[in-house]
Amino acid sequence: MLRRRFLQAIPVSALGLEPRYKIVTSFSPAAQPGMPGLFPGAVVSVHSEKSIDADTEKVDASVVAEMMARGMRALTGERDTRDAWRRFFGPADVVGIKVNCSGAPNIMSTPEVVAEICRNLIAVGVKPSQIYIYERFLDQMESVNYPRYVPAGVQIHTVEKPRGSIANYDPKTYVEVNFFGEEDTRSNMVRLITERFTKIINVPNMKDHGASGVTGCLKNIAYGSFSNVARSHSGAKTETLSFIGTLASVEPLRSRTVLHIMDGLRGVWHGGPFSPTRRFRFYPKRMMFGTDPVAIDRLLLDIIDNKRKAEGAISVWDRSMDRVKPGSRPDADPNINRFVREPGHIGYAAGLGLGTYDLKKIRVENIEI
């Protein structure tokens, strides 16, 4: 059946006059879009001191398995872990797992976490060949060596081989916007999302980010699922405030992203999304589960900002120009920003209907293991 191509409208009241986004997609929203999903405004936060050794960075896979089982049962209200996963996935699904490898091999979606997700999917009937772990860049993905950890048959997919290639992006599904007079003004969605996946699991880290303030669920699924996104930064200026939420709202990405598992075993409180040294790494030893990316990222804002304050660094909300030095090293002075940070991108995404931002309306269940 032919589907009509249409321009997905973004409210003028939400965007203001600039930037002006043209969104082209042939996909209509699902009856219940995956974001904010089945459990809007709900977050389950599971902590275990035993999950990772902060000195050696060795992960205890058995503890990770228990954290995931407890988290998924609490999120869904199911008594059986398999029933919890069945709320989202079945044998007919083709599942994409959006990992974050931008700081690999020092900070990334932990292989033990990703492997446990795969095992749970297989347990509810999803074939290994129907599970795809995906990321944009080959060098980052290869540095993690996921095949060593995940069940045999699981697909490992890199979008850009080589970097800059557009072959694995869908030319018919894109966002067009001119930020700074750049030559290429189009960002295309990953082809697997439009042509193959029926469901997506988002597995971000707990990280600071020099342009967006933090990089959590929203930024991982948005910037990790489109081409040509780094153009949103220029000099001290960044358009991440509106770009992240706009990308995340595009169909079918919005409807097919049904679960977010925040991997906070390790974190980065400054210099993110990378972690070239351990100076700014920390160990929350926590995982968060939900279908609402805004709610999880709202909690992440406080986790990162509180850690920065404890370390004597400026807030992620500090937008003073005397703190901004474009081109400065991201792993240098934590009181210097490379860009004017835009942590408001999370509240902006809430305005697009992607989730709940108000802390008073977010329901958090804390579990200790």
HUNORJO-V121713 format. One record per residue. N is the residue number from 1. RES is the residue in three letters. BURIAL is # if it has 9 or more other C-alpha atoms within 8 Angstrom, else .. Layout:
N_RES_BURIAL, N_RES_BURIAL
This chain:
1_MET_., 2_LEU_., 3_ARG_., 4_ARG_., 5_ARG_., 6_PHE_., 7_LEU_., 8_GLN_#, 9_ALA_., 10_ILE_., 11_PRO_., 12_VAL_., 13_SER_., 14_ALA_#, 15_LEU_#, 16_GLY_., 17_LEU_., 18_GLU_., 19_PRO_#, 20_ARG_., 21_TYR_., 22_LYS_#, 23_ILE_#, 24_VAL_#, 25_THR_#, 26_SER_#, 27_PHE_., 28_SER_., 29_PRO_#, 30_ALA_., 31_ALA_., 32_GLN_., 33_PRO_#, 34_GLY_#, 35_MET_#, 36_PRO_#, 37_GLY_#, 38_LEU_., 39_PHE_#, 40_PRO_#, 41_GLY_#, 42_ALA_#, 43_VAL_#, 44_VAL_#, 45_SER_#, 46_VAL_#, 47_HIS_#, 48_SER_#, 49_GLU_., 50_LYS_., 51_SER_#, 52_ILE_#, 53_ASP_#, 54_ALA_., 55_ASP_., 56_THR_., 57_GLU_., 58_LYS_., 59_VAL_#, 60_ASP_#, 61_ALA_#, 62_SER_., 63_VAL_#, 64_VAL_#, 65_ALA_#, 66_GLU_., 67_MET_#, 68_MET_#, 69_ALA_#, 70_ARG_#, 71_GLY_#, 72_MET_#, 73_ARG_#, 74_ALA_#, 75_LEU_#, 76_THR_., 77_GLY_., 78_GLU_#, 79_ARG_., 80_ASP_., 81_THR_#, 82_ARG_#, 83_ASP_#, 84_ALA_#, 85_TRP_#, 86_ARG_#, 87_ARG_., 88_PHE_., 89_PHE_#, 90_GLY_#, 91_PRO_., 92_ALA_., 93_ASP_#, 94_VAL_#, 95_VAL_#, 96_GLY_#, 97_ILE_#, 98_LYS_#, 99_VAL_#, 100_ASN_#, 101_CYS_#, 102_SER_#, 103_GLY_#, 104_ALA_#, 105_PRO_#, 106_ASN_., 107_ILE_#, 108_MET_#, 109_SER_#, 110_THR_#, 111_PRO_#, 112_GLU_#, 113_VAL_#, 114_VAL_#, 115_ALA_#, 116_GLU_#, 117_ILE_., 118_CYS_#, 119_ARG_#, 120_ASN_#, 121_LEU_#, 122_ILE_#, 123_ALA_., 124_VAL_#, 125_GLY_., 126_VAL_#, 127_LYS_., 128_PRO_#, 129_SER_., 130_GLN_#, 131_ILE_#, 132_TYR_#, 133_ILE_#, 134_TYR_#, 135_GLU_#, 136_ARG_#, 137_PHE_#, 138_LEU_#, 139_ASP_., 140_GLN_#, 141_MET_#, 142_GLU_., 143_SER_., 144_VAL_#, 145_ASN_., 146_TYR_#, 147_PRO_., 148_ARG_., 149_TYR_#, 150_VAL_#, 151_PRO_#, 152_ALA_., 153_GLY_., 154_VAL_#, 155_GLN_#, 156_ILE_#, 157_HIS_., 158_THR_#, 159_VAL_#, 160_GLU_#, 161_LYS_#, 162_PRO_., 163_ARG_., 164_GLY_., 165_SER_., 166_ILE_., 167_ALA_., 168_ASN_#, 169_TYR_#, 170_ASP_#, 171_PRO_., 172_LYS_., 173_THR_#, 174_TYR_#, 175_VAL_#, 176_GLU_#, 177_VAL_#, 178_ASN_#, 179_PHE_#, 180_PHE_., 181_GLY_., 182_GLU_., 183_GLU_., 184_ASP_., 185_THR_#, 186_ARG_#, 187_SER_#, 188_ASN_#, 189_MET_#, 190_VAL_#, 191_ARG_#, 192_LEU_#, 193_ILE_#, 194_THR_#, 195_GLU_., 196_ARG_., 197_PHE_#, 198_THR_#, 199_LYS_#, 200_ILE_#, 201_ILE_#, 202_ASN_#, 203_VAL_#, 204_PRO_#, 205_ASN_#, 206_MET_#, 207_LYS_#, 208_ASP_#, 209_HIS_#, 210_GLY_#, 211_ALA_#, 212_SER_#, 213_GLY_#, 214_VAL_#, 215_THR_#, 216_GLY_#, 217_CYS_#, 218_LEU_#, 219_LYS_#, 220_ASN_#, 221_ILE_#, 222_ALA_#, 223_TYR_#, 224_GLY_#, 225_SER_#, 226_PHE_#, 227_SER_#, 228_ASN_#, 229_VAL_., 230_ALA_., 231_ARG_., 232_SER_#, 233_HIS_#, 234_SER_., 235_GLY_., 236_ALA_#, 237_LYS_., 238_THR_#, 239_GLU_#, 240_THR_#, 241_LEU_#, 242_SER_#, 243_PHE_#, 244_ILE_#, 245_GLY_#, 246_THR_#, 247_LEU_#, 248_ALA_#, 249_SER_#, 250_VAL_#, 251_GLU_#, 252_PRO_#, 253_LEU_#, 254_ARG_#, 255_SER_#, 256_ARG_#, 257_THR_#, 258_VAL_#, 259_LEU_#, 260_HIS_#, 261_ILE_#, 262_MET_#, 263_ASP_#, 264_GLY_#, 265_LEU_#, 266_ARG_#, 267_GLY_#, 268_VAL_#, 269_TRP_#, 270_HIS_#, 271_GLY_#, 272_GLY_#, 273_PRO_#, 274_PHE_#, 275_SER_#, 276_PRO_., 277_THR_., 278_ARG_., 279_ARG_., 280_PHE_#, 281_ARG_#, 282_PHE_#, 283_TYR_#, 284_PRO_#, 285_LYS_#, 286_ARG_#, 287_MET_#, 288_MET_#, 289_PHE_#, 290_GLY_#, 291_THR_#, 292_ASP_#, 293_PRO_#, 294_VAL_#, 295_ALA_#, 296_ILE_#, 297_ASP_#, 298_ARG_#, 299_LEU_., 300_LEU_#, 301_LEU_#, 302_ASP_., 303_ILE_., 304_ILE_#, 305_ASP_#, 306_ASN_., 307_LYS_#, 308_ARG_#, 309_LYS_#, 310_ALA_., 311_GLU_., 312_GLY_., 313_ALA_#, 314_ILE_#, 315_SER_., 316_VAL_#, 317_TRP_., 318_ASP_., 319_ARG_., 320_SER_., 321_MET_., 322_ASP_., 323_ARG_#, 324_VAL_#, 325_LYS_#, 326_PRO_#, 327_GLY_., 328_SER_., 329_ARG_., 330_PRO_#, 331_ASP_#, 332_ALA_., 333_ASP_., 334_PRO_#, 335_ASN_., 336_ILE_., 337_ASN_#, 338_ARG_#, 339_PHE_#, 340_VAL_#, 341_ARG_#, 342_GLU_#, 343_PRO_#, 344_GLY_., 345_HIS_#, 346_ILE_#, 347_GLY_#, 348_TYR_#, 349_ALA_#, 350_ALA_#, 351_GLY_., 352_LEU_#, 353_GLY_., 354_LEU_#, 355_GLY_#, 356_THR_#, 357_TYR_#, 358_ASP_., 359_LEU_., 360_LYS_., 361_LYS_., 362_ILE_#, 363_ARG_., 364_VAL_., 365_GLU_., 366_ASN_., 367_ILE_#, 368_GLU_., 369_ILE_.
